[in-house]
């Protein structure tokens, strides 16, 4: 996993039911609430990773399209 945002969900963001379940971080992830068998000392410790982020500071998605139809670059 790399360059991912997993934070701000309803209950838990990352959960592993058993110690055999592992996450491999390639860096620059923003991880929120961690539950279960996830070990942050071994997982999500690559360069740029942020863990236990309670509020990622994002707004809900919204429609931002131009009301005019596309004219193929004209």
C-alpha positions, 0 to 999 in steps of 0.5 A, a space after each residue: 500500500 502506498 500514498 493511501 488515505 485510510 482515516 475518518 471512517 465510522 469505527 475503525 480504519 485498519 483492523 486485523 483479526 489475527 496476527 497473521 494478517 499483515 499490511 505492507 506499507 510502501 510509504 506516504 500513507 495516512 492511517 486513522 484508527 487501528 484495531 485488532 492485531 495491527 502492530 504499528 511498530 512493524 506496519 505503516 512505518 515507512 517513510 512518510 507514513 502517518 498513523 493514528 490520524 483522527 481527523 484527516 481534514 477532508 470535506 465530503 466529495 462534491 460535484 464540481 463540473 462545469 455546466 457547459 458541455 465540453 467542446 473538445 478543446 475549442 
